[in-house]
Each structure stands twice: as C-alpha cells, then as structure tokens.
C-alpha cells in the first residue's frame, strides 16, 4: 500500500506537536528536579550541621569535658556518610573534623563567617564542594561547617539530560507512527466518500452521498458535494431542455426552407414564381433568425446573467411603438389591435428587453387569441409598479403554451423569456383566464423614475 502524503502530513504535524509538548514538559520537569535536588542537598547539609552542633552540645554537658573533647566525642559517635563536618571556635580555631577523608582538609571557615552562609568551591572534575555554616547563641559559641560533594547532583543532572536526548526522539517517532495510524482511521470516512463518488454513474446524478447526524467536517463536505450534484443535474436538464427547444424551434423553418428549395429546383419556373418561392424562403429564414435570437436570449437567462436596468422608459411611448410594429402582423392574422389603458408614465429598466417582452405578449395574443374582440394593450404606473398587459379573446390557453420552462421542447420560448425578463426587473409575469379571454401582465417596480406625467 503506497504511503499517503496527506496521512503523512497529518502524522508529521501530530508528531511535531507531541514532540514540542514533550520537550517543553521534559525541560520544565528537568529544571524543577535539578533545582529540587540542589535545594535538597542544601537542606541536608543544614540539617547535618545543626544535628552535629546539637551532638556537641550534648557531649559538652558532661562534667569536666572541654569543647575540644566534646567535638572529638561527637565526631567519634557520628555515623559515617558523604557529609564532612568541622567545628571551629568563634575565634576561628579548629576543634575537630570528621567525615570522608577527601573532604576534611577542604573545610574552611570563611574570613567573614555568617550563620546560614552557603557557598560552592571547586573540588575536582566531578563536582564542587558545597559548604554551609551554622551556629547558635549558646555558650560556648561554635561555628559548624558541613560540606558535601556535588558530584551526585551533577550525575543526576546528566541523567536528566540523557533522558531528554533519548525520550524526545523516541516519543516523536512513536507519535509519528501512531499519528499515521490515527490519521488513517480519521480519514476512513473520506475513503468511503471517494469510493462512493467513484461509483457514481455519469448519466445518473440522482444519487447522493450519505450525510450523518450530527455532521462533522466530512459530512459537511459530502453535503456540499450533494449540492454540486444537484446543480450539475439542474445544468444538465437545462442543457437538454435548451437543445430540445433549439431543435423544436428551428425544425419548422428548416422544413419550409428545404421544401421551398426543392419546389424551386423541381423544374424551370418563371421569374414571378421564383420570387414568390424566394420570398417564402426569406420569411422562413427571418423566422429562423428570430428563433435563434430567442434561443440566445434564453441561454443568457438560464446562465443567470443580469442585464443593466438603467434605462428610463416612457410606458405610453413603448405601448404605441409596439402596437405600430405589430399592427401589420395582426392584420395578416385577421386580428385587430387597440390601446386600452395607456397612461403617461416612466419607469426604470432595460428598454430593449421590455420592448421584446411587450412584442412577445402581443405575438402570443395574435397567435392564440380569437377574432371576436380586438387585442387590448395596456401600459401604466400604479402604486409604485409599472404594468404592461395584453388581453385577448378566446378560450383558456393550454398548459403547453403556459409552460414557462419547457423540458421537452414543446411549447414556445416566449413565456420562458418573459418570465426571465420579469425576474431580472424584480417583478412578476402573471396570467389571468376569464370567460371572455386571457390576460398576460408583466409588473415590476418603477424604481427611481417613478413619476407620472401630467
């Protein structure tokens, strides 16, 4: 099994943190133990000096015992050990000394003795000689000097240093191995997640990764990935819908072009017949061009693009312009157009998009309306809202016409585009069906340009 770089980095970080913590702890512990051993040595010397002074006092309490004899007897009775002891008169004359031979000759009374004085003097390569001075106020006044080699203290310090040198690398290595193993356990859900992702079928984006409760970091990643799958599925559906709509919308004009071309090439014809055929081909090409423009506009809508909305639109002028542009189209379809509620007013928005929207509303009314009553166009402002409405006679429109997001290529592109135009303007597209006909209305906030001309 190859070494995982991620696990190795996690293990190295874990081992480094543990090594730093252990090193800091070991150094602090070594310093504490070294100082404690040093203080314990000083306390032991102080206790030995006081006990030796008390032993001399007990011996001096015997009748006819001189101070020198008392010191001699105390030395004789003193148990053997690493501490050397010496007694001096208050004038500085030695009275006696006991303890290890190598230390006896090194015990000296300082030139300015002070009770409790502690000092270290060089002894040999293994350590120094630590001496402490003790006395009391009783007669006869005596100075007691207790001394011991610090070789054991130095050896203890070296032992602590060896422990640091050996323990920190050993613990770091163990932490590295343990961290690598723990990282593997911690990343096991990630491997399960990767295996699940690897088995996802490219054509089936309905599967979702499991998310546990309560979620941890891996579950939050899985949740984000599920959101990505949902967005990919939605994008795939939009692409399929776009392709289906493109094929559906371009198929009819292409059929006309092919049919008219085949008819013109079938046999020789006069110029007028050719002109008529070419006119029909041109109209089909214009229709195809318009469908392509609609498809591009729908593609921008599906991509979530937001056009600028900084134009100041005169609603009455927009209604008059669109009615004039569509009047010939309505006459060809044996429909009539009239202006219903058209009032002077201005609103903010994207003028080309709103013009296309009103033209598309009129086109739908011409295509699906009945000739009993004229198509009525309204454009006005009311209560801070701009309104563009087109009403036509006829029965309620079928669902295929009202579908604003066709998924199978059926229906037209018009309402899909109109719904997007309303959305980017922060408004709505609504449809009302009555016994007398259908009304489509696009409503959006007028914005800063909310004024009504007098």
N, C-alpha and C positions, 0 to 999 in steps of 0.2 A: 504494500500500500504506500503510495507516494506521500511525502511529508507535506502537510497543508501549511502554506505560508500564513494564512490567517490564524490558524491554531498556534503556529509557532510565534507569531507576533503577540497574540494574547498571552501565551505562556511566558514569553520573554518579559512582557510587561508585569505579569503577576510575579515572576521570579525576581525581577528587579525591585518591585515594591517590597516583597518579603525580605530580600537581602538588605535593603536600606533600613527597614524596620528592625531586623535582627541586629544589624551592625550598630544602629543607634542604641538599641537596648543593651547589647553586649558592652559597648563602650561605656554607657552610663553605669551599668552594673559593675564593670571592672573598676571604674573610678571610685564608685561607692565602696566596693570591697577593699580596694587598696587603701583608701582613707580610713575605713573602719579598722583594718589590720594595723595601720600606723597608730591610730588613736588607742587601740587595744594594747599595743606594745608600751606606749607611754603610760597608760593606766596601770599595767602590770608592774612597770618599774616604780611608779609612785607608790603602789601598794606594798611592794617589796621593801622599799626604803622606809616606809612608816612602820611596817612589821619588824624590820631589823632594829629600828630605833626603840620600839617597844620591848624587844627582846633584851637589848642592852639595859633598858631601864629596870627590867625585872632582875637581871643579874646584879645591877648596881645596888639593888635594895638589900642584898645580903650584907651582913655585918663585916666590916673590915675589908671591903672589896674596893679596889681603886678603879677609876674609869678604864685604864688600860686593861686590867684584869677582867672587868665586865665585858669589854669588847672582845677580848680573847675568848672568853667562855661562850659568848653569843655566836662567834664565828664557828667555834668547835661544834656547837649544837645545831647550827643552821644546816638544813638539808641541801644536798648537792643539787645543782641546777645550772642553767645557762646564764644566770644573773650574777655579776660580780658586785660586791658590796664593800665599802670602805668607810671608816669613821675617822673624823678629824675633830680636834678641839676647836673652840671658837677662835683661838689664835692662829689656827691653820696647821697645827702639829698632827701628824698621823697617829692614830691609836691602834689601828688594825685593819686588815683587809682579808676578804675571803671570796671564794668563787673560782671560776675557771682560771687556770694559770695564765693563759694568754691575755686575759683582760685585766688581771690585778694591777700590773705595772702601768696600765694606761689610765687608771682612775686618778684624776687630779682635782684639787679644789680650785675653782676659778679665783682669779685675783679679786674679784668683787662678788662674793657669794650672795645669792638671793634665794630665799625659800621658794621651791617650785620651779626653779630655772631648768629648762630643758635645752640641750644642745647636742649636735652631732659632730664628731671629729673623725677624720679619716682613720680607717683601721687597716684594711687590706683590699685586694681586688674584689673580694666577695661582698664587701659591705662596709658600713661605717660603725662607729661605736656611739650608741645613744646613751647619754648620761642625764640623770635627774637629781636635783639637790633637794634634800628635805631637812627640816629642823623643827624644834618647838621651844617654848619659853621656859621649860623646867630646867632645874639645876641638876647636874652640870650641863651647860649648853654645849651641844654637839652638832656637827654637820655630818649628814649621811649622804654618801654619793653611791647611787645604784646605776649600773651600766650593763648593757647587753648589745650584742652584735645585731646589726640589721640584715645579716645575710639571709635569714629565713624570710624576712619581709621582701627582700629583693627576689628571692626564689619564688615567692608567692606571686609577685608581680609578673615575673617571666612566665609562670604557669598560666596566668590570666591572658597574657599576650599570645601565648601559643594557642590557647582556646579560641581567641578571636581569629587568628590566622587560619585555623583549621575549620572552625564551625561555620563561619560565614560562607566560604565557597561551597562547603558540603551542603549547607541548608539551601543555598542558591541553586545548586544542581538538582537537589531533591524537589525544590519548588518549581524548577523548570519542567521536570518530568511530570510532577503532579499537576502543574498548570496545563500542560499539553493534554493530559488525560481529562481534566475537568473541562477544558475548552471543547474537547470532542463531545462530552456529554451535553454541554451547554448549546453546542451548535447542531445537535441531533435534530431538533425541530427544523432547522434550516435545511438539512439534507432531505428530510421528508418533504419540505416545501419545494425544493429543487426537483425531487423525483416526481412530485405531483405536476409541476409545471412542465416537465419534460414529456409527460404522458398526455398533455392537453392536445386535442386534435385541432389542427389549424382551421378546419371548417366548422367546428363546434365550439363556439365561445360562450355557451351557456353554463359550462362547468365553473364552479367557484372553489377556491381554496378554503379549507376549514379554518374557522376563527374561534378560538377558545374564549371562555369567560371565567374570570376576568382576563382581559387581554394583556399580553406582555409585548416587548418590542417586536418579536417575531410575528405575533398575531396582528399587530398594527401594520407591519409590512404586508402581511397576507391581505389585510383589509384594503390597503392602498392598491395592491395588485388586482384585487377583485374589482375595484373601481376602474382600474385601467382596462380590464377585460370588458367591463360594461361599456366604457367609452369606445373601445375598439369594435364591439358588436354594434353599437349605435352608428359608428362611422361606416362599418361595412354595410349596414342596412341602408344608410343614406346613399352610399355609392351605388348599391344595387338599384335603389329607387331612382337615382339620377340616370343611370344607364337605361333602365326600363322606360323612364319618361322620355329620354332622348330618342330612343328607338321608336316609341309610340308617336311622339310628336313630329318626327322627321319622315316617318314612313309614308304618310299620306301625300305630302308634297312630292316626295321622290317618285311615288307611284304615278302621280299626274305627269311629272316631267318625262318619265320613261314612256308612259302611254302616248303622250302627245308627240314625243320624238319618234316613236315607232310609227305613229299615224302619218307624220310628215314624210318619213322615209319610205313608206309603203309603195308609193307611186308618184309620178310627177303631178304637181298641182299648180294652180295659178297663183299669182302674187298675193291676191287678197286672202286666199285660203292659208298661204304660208304666214301672212301677217297675223291672221287670227290664231293659228297654232302657236306662233312665237309669243303672242300676247298672253295666251293661256300659260305657256311655259314661264314667261316673266312673272305673272301673278303667282305661280306656284313657287318660283324662286324667291320672290318677295316674302311669301308666306313662310318659306323655309328659313330665310334670313331672320324674320321676326321670331320664329320659334327658337333659333339659335341664340338670339339676344335674350329671350326669356330664360332659356336654359342657363346662360352665363349669369344672369341676374339671380336666378335661383341658387346657382353654385356659390355665389358670393353670400347669399343669405344663409345657406347651410354651413358655410365656413365661419359664420358668426361675425362677419365684418360689419362695421358701423359707419355709414357714410356721414359726411358733415351735415349738420342741421342748422346752418346759419342764414339760410335764405329767408327773406321777408316776402310772403306770398299774399297777394290780393285774391281772396277767395272768389269774389264775383267775377274778376277778370279770368281766373282759372276756369270757372264754370263756363263762361262764354266761349273761351278758346277751345275747350274740349268739345263742347256742343257743336261748334262750327266744323271742327275736324271730323266729327263722326256723323255729320248730317248726311253726307253722300253715302256712307256705309249703311245708314239706316234706311235711306230711300231704296237702295238696291235690295234690301231685305224686306221692303214694303212695311217699314216701321216709320213712326214719326217721333220727333224729339221736341220737348218743350222744357222751359225753365220753370221750376216750381218755386221753392223758397230760396231765392238768391239775394243775399244782402251784402252790402259793402262791409268788408272786414278784413283784417290782416292777421297772419299767424306765422310763427317760426317753423322752419322745416327744410326739407330738401325738395326744391321745386320740381326738378325732373322726375323724381320718384313719385311725388304726389300727382303730377300730371299723368304719368303712366298708370297710376292707381285709378284715377277717375276715368281714363280712357278704357281701362280693362273692365271697370264696372259697367260702363256703357256698352262695351262689346258683349259682355255676358247678357245684358238685358236684350240687346239686339238678337243674339243667338238663341236665347231660351225664352224670351217673352212672347206674349200673344199680341196680335194687332188690334184688339178691342179698344185699348186706351193708349195714348201716347206714353213714351218713356219720359219720366219726370226726373230732372236733375236739380239737386239742391246743394247749396254751399253757403254756410253762415257760421257766425260765432255766437255762442250762448254759454253763460256761466263759466267763462274761462276755458271753454272747449271749442275746438274747431270741428265742423261737421262737413263731410262730403257724403251725399246719399244719392242713390239711383233707385227708383221704383219702376216696376214694370208689371203689366197684367199677365195673368196666366196661372196655371196650377203650381202647387208646391214643387220645388226643384228636387230631383232625385239625389240620393246620397252620393253617387259618383261625381256629381257636379259640385256638391258642397264640401267634398273631402279636401281639406287644406294641405294634407301631407299624403298624397297617393303613394302607395308602396309597390303597386304592380304595374304602373304605367297607365292605368285607366284614369279617366277624368282629365281636366286641363291643368295647365301650370298656373293659370291666373290667380286662383284663390290662394295657392301656396305663396306666390309673390306678394299678393295683397296682405296676407297675414304677416309676412316679414316686414313690409313697409310700415304697417301699423305698429308692430313691435318696436322697431328702431326709433319710431317717433314717440314711444312711450304711451301708445294708445291701443285701441282695440278695433277689430273688424267684426261686425255683427250682422246677422241675417234674421229678418222677420218675415214669416209667411202668413198671409191672410187669405180670406175667401176670394179676394179680388186680385191677388198677385204676390210678388216678392219684393222686398226692400233690402238692399245691402247698404251699410253705413260704416264709414271709417271716421273714427273720432280720436282726436289727440289734443293734448294741452296746447293752448295758443302760445305759451312762453312769454318772453319779454315784449313781443309785438302785439300783445292783447289790447287792441284798440278797435273801435268801430267807427267807421267814417260817417259823418253826418250827411 
